[in-house]
Amino acid sequence: RIVSAAIWAFAMWVILLSSVYTLVPDRHWSILEGAEREMPFMASVALIAFLFIFCVPFLNFASKTGRTRPSGIVLAGFVVIAISICTNLLFAFAPTAVMVDPVTGVKCFLIRWCAWIPLAGLMTYMSEAIDMPEQKHGVSTEVVSSFSQLIAATCGLVFPFCPDIRAWGAVCTFAVVTYQNILHRTKRKYDLLTAERKGVTVLEKERYHRRYYAYHLLKLCSIIWTVLVVIFFVNVTLHLHLPEGHALRNESFSMFFDTSFDVLAKGLYLKIILDVHKTVFDSDARVERQFKELRKLMKVLWDSTTDVIIISVRGRERASSVLSPSHQNLFGVDPASIESEVDASGMLLQTSTNFSGSSAPEVFDSSYIDSHHMQPAEHPTEHNAPIERDSRKVKLAVDLIQSCWENLDDTDQKDSILILHDFAKQSGEICSCEIKLSRRPDSYVAIVRDVTERVKRFKAEQRATAEASARQRDAQSVNRFTRHEVKNGLLSGIELCDRLQRSFQTASNNVDQTVSQTLEKEKYKVIESEMIRTAGMIGQVDQVLHEILDTVLAEAMARDVIYEIYKPSPKKVDLVDALRSSCGGIGIEPRFPLVLPSEELPNLMLDSQLLRYIHRNAISNASKYGKVGGTISTHVCYNVRLEELKVEVVNESGDGHEKLVAMGQKASAAVFQQSTRLHDDPDVGDDVLSSGDGAWIMQKCAKNMGGFCSILFKPEKTKFIFQCRAAPVREGEAGKSSVFELPSNTWGIGIDDSWIQRKLLLRIFSNAGIQHNRKKVLGRNTEELDSVGLLIGAL
């Protein structure tokens, strides 16, 4: 951008100069004499000297390191000096267009204004453009500022053509207004500079230097043009108020002061431009500063990192490897044994290149080395002390380097890889390392991290997890065994009740026939009522045992649902009977009404165990958290067209219900989360409050059936909803069955240590059609268990 602006400025100067030489009449042309000619000549000589000094840094071809390439701002500086030199040489050796201002009577050197107009815009643009990358909308601001100065300078070329005082005053006012923009921009640059912190990094310093030089260069421009404006108005004032021939109204004073200050200003301007180039725009210097900062950063990283950095390069016959100073900690060197800073430096190894195989590569040289003074191992310095090649730390380092090369040679991956490496420290402790390898052609960079503690924690966690899993499996085995034994005990109790009922019925019939003939009527009635009451008690015991058995089976099923190993088994279900059997009193007691649709409910294909579990828990939660003694109704709805079942359990609102209503959907969603309990009442004991998993298990049961559960907290009631797809049992499908008869020579063999299970097996064999003499159920004692093999062999 600056180079483009310099080209435009040079083109404008040529166009203006050509226009002046073409359009100005011959009567206004003259060759300057005396001081008016000598001053421009001396100025041109001084400017040529400045230009030579300015170009020296860019013309030193003796050494590549001593030469710097010119940046855009330097090239623009060349243009500024070149235009000034050419203008002064034209004053000294060529005809000059000189017009007298008709209003003020001041000489106007048009060639001077032809140079000042493009230089005003270019110098202002250069000053503004230094921190242009740091401004979000910088381009428009810099262009407006440079054009303001360019237009203000153009007014100086217009003054000789003003016919009267009014036109001259209007042009002068416009020039002053446009000129003042540079003062506002200088103040703005100063504010930006004071707000900027110098910083510590290269980028922060560069941003500060951009602000600094932008302000100082623009300040110099404002001073230059302000002084030139003051000189112009002083000259105008002297011509207006002093008579001709007065000493202060000398015609050469204007050329003297303008040329002198112009030379001085250009020298200062070039000095600042050189500083800006070296500090901001010199690409080589910027790269050097960035490398210097990178070296400092790498020095800090190299010396202070806890991970070991390895850089290894493999040549034809030798491989050179460098280890960062942290290898001392990795290899287990006692800090007290480090005698000097050299001992705490990095390690340089030169080995053979045979990294594959069981044998370690040969070590040619080994030495300590400082990160800032990496001298060859054969030239020891104060920063490079040799190490014994057969020392323990050298062997560990070589083993580590060899492991890295072996893993790189065994894989075709081009990106970084991660490997594990174990070794024994000098103390004998096993150290586990994690190595991140970054591959390059015939070289690699490795980051070695000590993960011993992490490995120990991982193994400890593994052991703890294994022990916890073992305890959980033991607990599950115990629970499974307990449930099995409880189930067998319940089945035994049910079987005993069944036997007792049959024996009692037989005895009752015999007693009825005998006692009715021998006893009186009153005594007979007493005995008969006692027998009926006893039969009822036996039936109640049988009912309680069945309820306990259902509860045990339901809890076992719930465990399987939680672990997602339960597979539903849809069967023909009478919905009303299933809901009534889930809890006592459903549809019988007034507190637990069962509301059915007007049309008859068909039998459905459902898993009755899952359905009863969901309904039983819904009733339990309604009783626990709803209104004490309130009505809990069950509403059943079946959509025949969609084959969808909906069961709603509605209870009256209980304590704390208004808080749940205020929570809205959050409460409805939180109910079905695991281990969540919304009714935390400190006055209620733990025997009433659950663990908070009931609704979560209900939702899993519903999903197992292909449905879902939801709950609504309304101001006056709570509604639990269960929905699922359920196909009806159609006519003819329920009775469909295929007759299958076992062959007559089929044997049924069962083994169980529970007598009730053995009895159930006998019933199963009988129902299957196995002949009585071909049924063998064993397990009464160890002799029967031992004879199983002989029995099967005999068959």
N, C-alpha and C positions, 0 to 999 in steps of 0.2 A: 504493500500500500504506500509506503513512504517513497519507494523508488518510482512508482507510478505518479505520485504527486510531484516528485522532482522532475520527471519528464514533462509533465503538464506545465510546470513552472518555467522550465527552459523554453518550451514551445511558445508560451505566452510572451516571454521576454523577446524572443525572435520576432513574433508577430507585431508586438508593440513597437519595437525598434524599427522594423521595416515600414510600419505605418507612419512613424514620425519622419523617417527619411523620404517617404513617398509623398506625404500630404502637406508637410510644413513648407510654406513658400520660401524662395531663395533669400528674401530680404532678412529672414530670421536666422540665417546660418552664418557662423563666424568661427574663426580659429582662435581659441583662448590664448591669452598672453600673460606673462608675469606670474604672479602668485596663483592665479586661477588655473594656470597650466602646470606649474611646478608641483602644487599640492596633489593633484591626481596622480602625477608621475611617481612621486614619493609614496603615495598610498598604494599604487600598484606594485612597487618594489617590496613594500612591507607585506602586502598580501601574498606575493609570490613566496616570500620567505616563510610566512605562516603556512602556506600550502605545502612547501617542502618539508617543514617540520611535521606537518599533519600527515604526510604520506610516508615518512620514514618507517613507521611500524609495519607498513604494508608492502614495502619494497625490499625488505631484508631477506634475500634469497640464499644467504650463506648457510643458514641452518633452518631446517624445517621447524624446529621447536621455537625459533625466534621470530617466525613469520606468522602473521595472523591474517585471516581473510576479511576483506571489508564487508560490513553489513549494510543493510539498506539505509540506515541513518548516516553512515559514513559517506556513501555515494551521494546522498542528498546534500551533505556538507560540502562535498566537492563541487556540486552544482552552485551552491550559494557563493563559494569563494570564486569560482570561475566567472560567474555573472558579474561580481564586484570588480574582479581584475579587468575583464573586458570593458566594463563601463568606464573605469578610470583611465585605461589606455586610449579609449575613444576621446575622452576629455583632453588627454595630453597630445595626441598625434593626429586627430581627425577633426573635420569641421563639426561643430556642435550647434544644435538647435536651441537658441536662447530667445525666449519671449518675455516681455515685460507685462506684469499684471496691470491691466488698465485701472484697477481700483486702488491697489496699494503701491504701485510703482516698483515692486520687487522683481528682480530677475528670476525667471523660472527656467531651470535647465531641464528640458523635456527628457533628455536621455537618462538623467538621474531618476526621474519618476518612472521611466520605462523599466528600470531595474528594481526600484523599490516596490512597485505594485506586485509582481510575482513573488519577490522575496518576502514580502509581508505575509502573503498567504502561505507560502512554503514553510517559513520559519515557525509560524504559529501552528501549522498542521504537524510539523515534526515534534513540537513541544507537547501538543495534545496527544499525539499517537503513541507516545512512550508507554502509557498505561492503558492503551486502548483495549488489550485483551482482558483487562480486569473489569471493564465496564460492560454492563448488559446491553445497553443501547448506545455504545460509544461512537459508532461511525457517524451518525447524524449530528451529534454534538460537536465532534471535531471538524466536520465539514462546515457547519454553520459558523463556528468560531473563526476558522481560517478565511472564509468568505467575507466575514465582517471586517477583518483587517484588510483584506484585499480591496474591498469597496471603499473603506476609509482612505487608503493610499491612492486609489483612483481619483478621489476628489482633488488631490494635489495637482493632478494632471489637467483637471477641468478648470482650475482657478484662472489661468490666463485667457480663457475663452468666455468668461463672465462679462457681459456688457455693462452692468451697473452694480450698485451696492446691494440691491435687493437679491439679485441672483447670486452674487458672491456670498451674502449672508446665509442664504438658504443652503448652498452647497457646503459652507463651513459648518452650519448646524448639523446637517446630515452626517458630515464626516466625524464630528465630535461624538454624536450619538452612536454611530457604528463602532467607533474606536473604543468606547467605554466597555464594550463586551469583554475585551481582554482583561480588564481590571476585575470584573466579576468572575471570570474563569480562573484568574490567579487566586482570588479568595477561595473559590471552590477547591482548587488543588491544595491549598494550605489546610483547609478543613479535612480533606481526605488524608493528608499526610499526618496530621496530629492524631487522627483517629486510628491510624495504622500502627500496629506493634511491630517492632523490628524482627522478632521471632528468632528461632534457633536453627531451623532446618534451612536447606538451600532454597526451597520454594518460598518459604516465608520471607527469607532475606531478599530474594529476588523481587517479590511483590512489594516489599518495603522500598527497595532501591528504585523500582519503577515509579512509585509515588514520589520519592524524594527528588529524582532528576526531572520528572515531569513538572513538578512545582518550580524547581530552580531554573529550568530552561525557560518555562513560560514567564517566570518573574523577570529573567534577563530580557526576554522579548518585550515585555511591558515597559521595562526601564528604557530600552533602546528607543522604542517608538515614542515614549513619553518625552524623552530628552529631545528627540528630533522635532516633535510637535512644539516643545517649548522654544527651541532655537528658531523654528519657523515663525511663531507668533512674536518673539522678541525682534526678529528682523522686520516683520511687518510693522510693529509698533515704532521702531526707529525710523523707518521710511515715512510713516505717516506724521510723526511729530517733530522730526529734525529737518533742518533745511539742507539743501544740496550742498556738498562740499564739507559737511561736518565730519569730524574725525571718526565718530561712531557710525556714520552712515557709509562706510567704505564698502564698495561693491564686492570686494574680495572676502569680506568677513563671512558671508554666507557659505561660499565654497570652502573656506578654511575650516570652519566649525563643522560643517556637514561631513567633509571628507575625514577630518581627524577623528571625530567620534565614530564614524562608520568603520574605520580601520580598527579602532579600539574595541568596538562592539563585536566585530567579526572575529577578532582574536579570542576574546572571552567566549564567544559562542562556540568556536572550534574546540577550545579547551574542554568545555562541558560535553560537547558531542563525543570527544575521545573518551572521556570518563564514562559516558553512557554506553558507548560501544564495549568498552572493556568490562563493565560491570553487568550489563544487561544483555546486549545483543551479540557479543562474541561467542559463537557456538563452541569453539574450542575451549574457551575459558569456562563456559557453562558446564561442558562435559567434564572438565577437570575438577570443578567444584563439586559436581555430583559424585564423581569417583572418589574424591576426598571424603565426602560425607559417607559414601558407601564403605570406604575403608575403615572409617571410624566405627560405623555400625557393625561391620564384620569383625573388627577387633574386639568390640564389646561382646558380640555374640560368640566369637571364638573363645574368648577367655572366661566368660561367665556362664555359658550354657551348661546345664547339668547333663544334657545328652552329649554323647561323643560323636563328633563329626569326622568322617573318614573320607579322604579324597585319594583315590588310587588310579594311577595311569600305568598302562602296560605297554612296554616297548617290545623290540625284537628279542632282546636278551635279558633285560632287566625291567623290573616294575618298581615304581616309586610310589610310596604311600605316606600320607601325613595324617596324624591323629591329633585332635584338639586336646588342650590341657586337661579336660575333664576325664581323660582315660585313667588318670591316677585314682580317682574315686571309683571308677568302674572296676578296675583290676584289684581294688582292695588295698592300695598303698596307704600306710599309716601317715596322716598329715604331719605327725611329729618327726617322721623320718626325712621329710623334705628339707634339705639344708639350705637351698637358695632359690631365687626366682627362676634360675635356669632349670632346676629340677621340676618346677611347677609348669614349665612350658610344654608345647606340643612335642610330638615324637615324629621323626622322619626315618623311614625305613626304605632300604633298597634291597630287593630280593630278586631271586630268579622267577621265571614266569611259569614254572611247572606247578600250577595250583590244583590240578586234578590228580587224583590218586591218594593213597594212604599216607605217603611221606610228605612232610612239610617242606616248603620251598627253602632254598638256601638263602641265608641272610648275608649280604655283602657289607652293608654299612648300616649303622643305627646310631642315632644321636637325638638329643633334645634340640628343639628349634623354636624360636620366637616367631610370632605371626608377622612381625614387621621386618624381620631380618632372616629370610629364608636363604641361607647360604648353602652351597654344596657341602655334603658331609665330609669331603676330603680336605676342606679348608676350615677347621674349627675356629670359631671366634668366641667372644664373650657371650654371644647369644646362641652358640651352637656347641654344645659339649657332647662328647661321645658317650655311648652306653654300651655295656658289655653285651655282646651278641647272644650269649647263652643265658642271659638273665631271665627271670621268671616273667617279667612284664613284656619283654620282647617276644617270648614264646606265645604268650596270650595274645599279643597284638597280631602276630603272624597267623595264628590260628583263626582269629576273627577275620582278617583280610582274606585268607584262603577260603573260609566258609562263604564269604560274599561272592568271590569269583566263581566258586563251584556252582552256586545257585544261579548265577547269571549265565554260565555256560550251559546249564541244563535246561534252560527255558528259552523260548523264542519270543517272549513278550518284549515289546519295545518300550512300554510304559514302566512306571515304577512298580516294584513288587515288595511284598512284605514277607519276611522270614523270621524264624525263631532260632536262637542259638543259646546253648547252655555251656558253661565252663566253670571250673573250680577256681575260686580266688586264692590268693596267697594264704589266707586264713583257713582254707579248706571248705568254705561255704560255697554251695552251689548257687551260681548266679544265672538267672534267666533273662535273656535280652530279646528285645523286639527290634528288628533292623528294617528300615525303610530304604530300599535301594532305588536310585534313579540312574538309569542306564544311559551311557553315551558310547560312541565308538571307541573301543579299547580303553575305556575309563568308566568310573562310576563315582557317585557321591552317595554316602551312606550315613544315615542318622541312626545311631545305636542308643536305645533307651533301656534302662534297667527296669524290668517289670517283675522283679523277684517278689516284692510285696504284693503286687496284684495277683501273681500266680498263687502265692500262699493264700491270699484271701479267697481266690476262686476255688482252690482245693478245699479250703475250710467250708465255703458255702456249699460245695458239692457234697462234702461229708454231712453237713447239717441237713441239706435237702434230702440226701439218701436216708438219713436217720429219721427225718420227719415222715418221709414216704413210707419207710418200714413201719413206723409207729401207726401211721394212718391205715396201712394195709392190715396190720395186726388188729387195729380197732375195728376195721370193717369186717375182718374175719370173725372176730369175737361177736360183733353185732349180728353178722349173718348166721353164725352158729346159734346165738341166743334166740334170734327170730325163728330159726328152724326148730329149736327145741321147744320154744313157746308154742309154735304152731302145732307141733306133734302133741304137746301136752293138751292143747285145746281140742285137737281132734280126738285125743283119747278121752277127754272129759265128755265131749259130745257123744262119742260112741258109748261110754258108760251110761250117760243119760238115756240114750236110745235103748240100751239093754234094760236099764232099770224100768223105763216106761213099758217095754214089752213084758218084762217079768211081772211088774205090778199089775198090768192089765190082765195077764193070765191068772195071777193070784186073786185079783178082784173078782173075776168071773167065777172061780172056784169057791171063793168065800161067799159070793152072792147066792150060789145054789145051796151051800151047806147052811150058812147062818140064817138065811131067810126061813128055813124050815124048823130051826131049833130055837131061835131067839124070838123074843117078843118084838112087836112092831116098833115100840119106842126105842129100844136098844139098837134095833137094826138101823133105824134112821140116823142114830148118832154115829154108828160105825160107818154108814154110807157117806155121811157128810165129811168125816175125817178122811176117808179114802179119796173123795173128790178134791179136798183141799190139798192132800199130799200129791195127787196127780198134777194139780195146778202149780205147786211149788217146783215139781220136777220140770214142768214145761218152762217156768220162769228161768230156772238154772240153765236149761238148754238154750233159751233165747239170749241170756247174758253171754254164754260161751260163744254163740254165733256172732254177737256184736263185737266181742273182743277179737275174735278171729278176723272179722272184716277190718277192724282197726289195724291189726298187725299187717294184714295183706296190703292195706292202703298205704301204710307208712313204708313198707318195703317197695311198693310201686313208686311212691314219691321219691325215694332215694334213686331208683333207676331212672326216673324222669330227670332228676337234677343232673345226673352224670350222662344223660342223653344216650342211654343204652336201652331204654324201654321202647318196645315196638307195640303200637296199639293193635288190638284184635277186635274189629267190629263184629258184633253179633246181633241177633234179633233182640231188641230191648222194648219192653213195655215202659214207656216214659213215666207214667204215673207211678207204677210200682217201684221203678228205679229211684225216683225222687223221694218217695215216701220211705224207702228203706235206707236212704242216706242219713237221716236223723230221725229220732223218735218223736212222734207227735205231728209230723208234717201232714197237713190235710185232715188231722183228727182234732187236735186241740185248737181252741179259738185263737190263741196267740200266733199260731203258725198256719194260716189259711193257705190253701193251694188253689189258685185261680186258673181255670182251664178255659180254652176257647170254646165257643158255642158248638163248632163242628167237632166231630170225633177225631181224636188223635190217632194216626196210624202207628203201627209198630215201626221202629226205626233201626237202621244198622249203625250201632254206636258201640264204643268201648264203655261199658257200664261202670267199670271201676274208675276211669277218669271222670266221667260225668258225676258220679256220687262224691268223689273227692272234692271237685270244684264246688258242688252244691253244699256239701257239709261244711267246708271252710267258709263259704259265704254266709251261711246261717250262723256259724260260730262267731265271725267278726261282727255281724249285725247284733248279736246278743251281747257281745263284749263291749262294743263302742257306741251302740245306739242307746235309745232311751231305755232306762231300766224298767223292765216289765212291759215294754212297748210291743206293739204288733209287728211281726215280721212276716210279710207275705211273699209267696213265690208265684210269679206270673209266667205262664208258659204260652208261647206263640210259635206256630209252625207255618211257614210259607210253602205251600204245596208246589206252586209254580217254580220258585227258586230253589226248592228243597233245602231250606235254611231254617235252623232251629234257633230260637231266642228264649233264654231263661233269664228272668229278672228277679232279683231279691231286693225288696224295698223295706226299709226300716225307718222308724221315726228318729229325728235328730236327737243326739245326746249332748253331753258336756263338751264344750270347746268346738261345737259344730260351726259356729259363726266364723271362727278363724279359718277353718277349711274353706268355707264359702268365699271368704275374702281372698284367699290364695288363688282361686279360679283353677285354670288348667294346670298350674304348677302342682297343686295338691293331687289332682287326678293322675298326673304322670308320676309323681313321687311314690304313690301307693304301691306300684308294681316294680319298684326298684329293690334290689337285694339289700337286706339288712336295714330297711327303712321303716321307721315307726313314727307316725304322725301324732299319736296320742300319748305323749310323755307326761303322765300325771304322777307327781311324787307321792300322792296320797294313795295310789293304787299299787299293790304289791306285785312282785315279779311272778307270782303264781297266776295273775290275771293277764299281765302284759306278755306278748310273745316276743320272739327274737327279731321279728320284722321280716321273715322270709316267707310267710304264708301266702301273701298275694303274689309274690314273685314266683313261687312254685305253682300257684293256680294259673298264672299266665303261661308258664312252660307247659302245663298240662293241656291248656287250651290250644296252644300252638301245635302240640303233638296230635291233636285231633283236627288240625287244619283250621282252627278258629282263633278267637282272641277274647280277652276280657277288658272291660272298661268300667269306670265308676264315675258317677255324677253326684256332686254335693249341691243339693238345692236347699233353699232356706228352711223348708219344713221337713225335708226327708233326704235320705241317701239311697241312691239307686245303683245296685251292682248289676252289670249286664254281661251275659255270656252268649256268644254267637258262634255257630259253626255250621258247616254243611253236613247234612244227614239225609241219606237216601232212604226212602220208605221201603218197607218190605211189601212187595206187590203180591197179588193173589197168585197162588201156585208156586211161587218161589220158595216160600217158607217150608213147604212140605216136600220139596224136591230132595231126594236122597237116592243113593245107589246102593243096592244090596251087594254085600261082599261077604263071602263065607270062607273062613280059614280052612285049609286042608285038615283032614281028620288026624293026620299024624303030626300036627304042630305041637311043640312043647312051649310052655310059658315058664321062664325061669326069672325069679326076682330075688334081690338081695337087699335087705335093710335091717338095721338094728332096732328099729322102733316097731312094736307090735301093731300099732294102729296103721303104720304104713304097710306092714305086711298084710294086714287085713284088707286095706284098700287095694293092694296089688292083686289079691285073690279075687276081689270083686271085679277089677278091671279084666282079669283073665277070663272070668266067667261071662262077663258081658261081651267079650270078644269071641266067645264060642269055643273056648279051649276045653277039652274034656277034663273031668275031675282028676283022673289018674295021670294026666300029663301036666299038671300044675305043680311047680316046685318053688316055694318061697322060703328062703333060708335067711338066717341071721339071728336066731335065738341065742346062740352061744358060739364060742370060738371053734368048736368041733364042726359045726355046720359050715362056718366060713372056710375052714381048711379043706372041707370036702367038695368045694365048688369045682375045683379042677378035675377031681376024679369023676364027679357027676357028668360034667360036660364031655370028658373023654369017653365015658361009658355010653353016652348018647350018640 
